[in-house]
Structure formats: C-alpha cells, structure tokens
Amino acid sequence: MPDLFIPIEQAENDLLACAAFLGERIKSSDGHAEAMNAVVPRYLAKGDVDLAAELANAIDDPFSRDKLLIVVAEKCADLDDDEYALQLAEAIEDVGMQAQAFERVGLVIAAKGHAERATEVADAMAHPDFVYAGIAVNQAAGGNDAGSDATLERIEFSTARVTALQQIASAQIENNKAEKAVNLLDRAAESALGIEHDEEKIRALCDIGNLFTEAKRNDRAVVTFDKAREFAEVLDNYHRDFFLVTCALGFLFAGSNDLADRTLDLVTDKTQMASALLGFARDHWKKEEKDDAIDTLEEAHAILKSQRETETRDSRSRNGLLASIAAQFAGFGKSDRGVEIALENQDPNEQTAALSQIAQVLTIQKEDDLARQAINQIAEDADRLFALVSISDAKDEMGEPEAAESLLEEAATLAETVPQLGLRSSALNEIASRFVGLGKNDRARSICLENLNVIAEIRDESSQAVSLAHLSGIYGQADFELADAEKTALKNLTRKL
C-alpha cells in the first residue's frame, strides 16, 4: 500500500482534501494520475508545495509523476525556494523531462531578476541556451543592455537566441522605442538564417516579419517575409502551404497586396487557401471594404466546400475552419448565412462551437432573438447549457447583470436534464462561478450544494475526485466555509471507502 497523506478527519472538513483523499486511494494507475492532475495544482495555488510534492511523487505512472513534479518545482522557484525546486528537478527520472524541469526552474529564477542564480542553474545544464535567453530578456527589461548582449553571446543555439531577441524587441515596441526594436529584429533575422530545422527557420522569420509590421517598418517586414517565402517554396512536406499562407497574410498586413496575391497563387491545399481568404476577408472588413470582405468570405467557403475527401489532409482543421467561417459571417452581419454554414459542419463539436460563437456575436450586436434562434439549433442539452453560460458572460460584460443572471438560471434548470453526471457537475461549477462573479453568493452556494449531491452519485472514482477538486475552486473563489450539510456529504463520501 503506498503512503497516504490525507487523514480522514481532514477529508471530512475540506473539499480539496476530500478530493485528494479519494484520489490517492484509487487503485487504477491512470485514474490515480488523473485525480492528482486536478488536485496537485490546487494545492500549489494555496502555496502548499510540500503536500503537492508528496502527492505528485506518489503517482505510479512515471510520465504523469514527472510532469507534475516539474509544475511543483516551478512553483517552488516562484516562491524563492530555489534549493527545493532544484531538488525536485533532480528527482525526476526521465532525462528529457529532468532537463525540461531545470530549464523551467531557471527561467522562473531569471524572470524574478536573479540573473546570477539563474546563470548558476544554466551553467550546470547540458543545454542551457533557453535559460540564457530568459536571463538576457530580463536583463534588457531592467535596462542592462550590456549585460543582455553579453548573455546573448553565450547562446549557441540559434533558435534560443532568436527567441530572446524577439522578446526584447517586442518589449521595445511596447515602450515606443521602435528604432531600437528594429535593430534587434535585424539581428534576429540574421540569426534565424542559422536555424538548421527548415520549419523552425521559416516560423521564426514570419514571427520577426510580424514584429517589423508592429514596429511600423513595413519595408523590413516585406523583406523578411520574402526570405521566409523562399524557404517555404522548397519545402516538400505538408507544412509548405501553411507557411505560404502565413507569408501571404504577412505581405498583406505589411501593405504589399501584390506579393500577397502572388504568394497565395502558390498554395495548393484548399483548407489552407480558405484559411488565407478568411484572413483577407477580415482585412477587407477592417479597411471598411465590406462588400469585398463578404465576397472573399464566400469564396473561402466555396473553396472549402469543394474540397473532396481524398484532398483533405486534416479533417479536424477543415471542420474547425468551417466553424470559423460560419462565425465570421455573423460578425459581418450575415447571421442567417452563418447558421446555414454552421449546420453544414460534419463534426458535431465544431457545429456546436460555431452556433455558440454566432450566438455570442449576435448578443453583442444586441440581436437577442436571433441569438436565441442560434442556440435553439444546438442539439444536445449540455452543449446548449454551455452556450447559455457564454451568452451570460457577454451580457455581464455589456453591463446587463440582470439579463446575465436570468440566463444562468435558465442554464441551471437545463443542467437537471444532463444525464452524464461528470458533465453536469462541470456545468454546475461554471454556473456557480458566474453567480459568484455577479455577487449572488447565496444562489452560488445552493448550486454548489446541488453539485456536491451530483458528485456523490458519480461512480467513476477518478471523475468523482476531479469534480470535487474543481468544486473546491468555487468555494475558494467565494471564500465559502463548509456548513453542516456539506460536511455530512463529505463524510458520506469518505466513509464509503
């Protein structure tokens, strides 16, 4: 029997402790890991790193254990307990994940401005370049340009150096120091040419091009995207069209419509072509070219619809893009067309996502009746419930708390019809959290108690522990103290074991 860390007395008086109590007694290795993935981060959020480390270390599955130990180590570094963070990193068995742990701890230390300590961590690593990059970024943020340049010189891996230069340049753009940012981006573009992996090189050049555009240097952006396009054209894998589309959009946003069109002519995959046209349509709309925007969006839909199954490389991406096109029609004021396209989607999840997004857009446009019609097209009660919650969020953001509350009450009623108990519990958590946000703590409390009764009926042990951990977050959000009814429910859960 593995070590157990949560006594029953504690479990009967604390929701998170009860979740941990149930979770650490699950016999299934996968179920135990799933429960601890929900519990451990919540103990970390409370600052209880010792218990979090013990619970993580008790997981039998090596991958899940090491992954959580990395998170615990990061939290320790954030709390300035560097020694314990490094001990936990050292305890990780997998060599690759151990290296990842040291890197992430080093980056946390660097982000806190402790350059010397972070350098010590980096010097002890076999591959320290990304930690050096983090140190350089934070030195630059503190005004130590000389120190930052010296640290950049220590970086051997081109990708890490480029990443650091991009981050420093981005900060300079935000601080309205465009000239300084441009110099950094020139250095980044030069370093990017030294990246060996073609896809990484092209991606880096595209990111640099976008930053040139942000810095109002469209001329430098065009040059950079042109380099990226040259490399993308000679790729012989399915990434080619994706990067060509990225370059085409980069040219467009940099003001070179001719290069954008010429680059788009090189694209052969219809999903990628439609994705580019979606971006072109949004750009037309932003420039008040609304007729062109709608025509371009129609073209994107027509191209995607014409794609045969044998031509489709990734049906998930295709269906996701179709959902985005449907939602964008609503954004352009063509909600009927958007709903029509949403209902074409062969993936039920993407169909629901599109209808939910359309309803949100219509709510923001103050078209409540049309938003309701979109929601009514959603087939499953659970999906319709979450759509109601999203519209409630929109109403709250619009300064209409009474409408938001009414929608939440409707969602709470609908939750009673959801047969899957785990899904119902998740929905009740979302609803209770929104009630807390609206200042309706009494209603949130009653929803939480209802949820606790639902959790008690869940048969799968890991799902039960996960749901209980999530519920504990609502109590923490609202600063609720457990009443007798809740304590009784927890006693019933623990006594079953």
BELCOR-V535778 format. One record per helix or strand of 2 or more residues. SS is the DSSP state (hx for helix, st for strand). FROM is the first residue (numbers start at 1). TO is the last residue. If there is no record, write none. Layout:
BEGIN
ss->SS from->FROM to->TO
ss->SS from->FROM to->TO
END
This chain:
BEGIN
ss->hx from->8 to->11
ss->hx from->15 to->23
ss->hx from->29 to->45
ss->hx from->49 to->57
ss->hx from->62 to->78
ss->hx from->82 to->91
ss->hx from->95 to->111
ss->hx from->115 to->123
ss->hx from->129 to->141
ss->hx from->145 to->153
ss->hx from->158 to->174
ss->hx from->178 to->192
ss->hx from->198 to->214
ss->hx from->218 to->233
ss->hx from->239 to->253
ss->hx from->257 to->264
ss->hx from->270 to->286
ss->hx from->290 to->306
ss->hx from->309 to->311
ss->hx from->315 to->331
ss->hx from->335 to->342
ss->hx from->348 to->364
ss->hx from->368 to->376
ss->hx from->381 to->397
ss->hx from->401 to->415
ss->hx from->421 to->437
ss->hx from->441 to->457
ss->hx from->461 to->478
ss->hx from->484 to->495
END
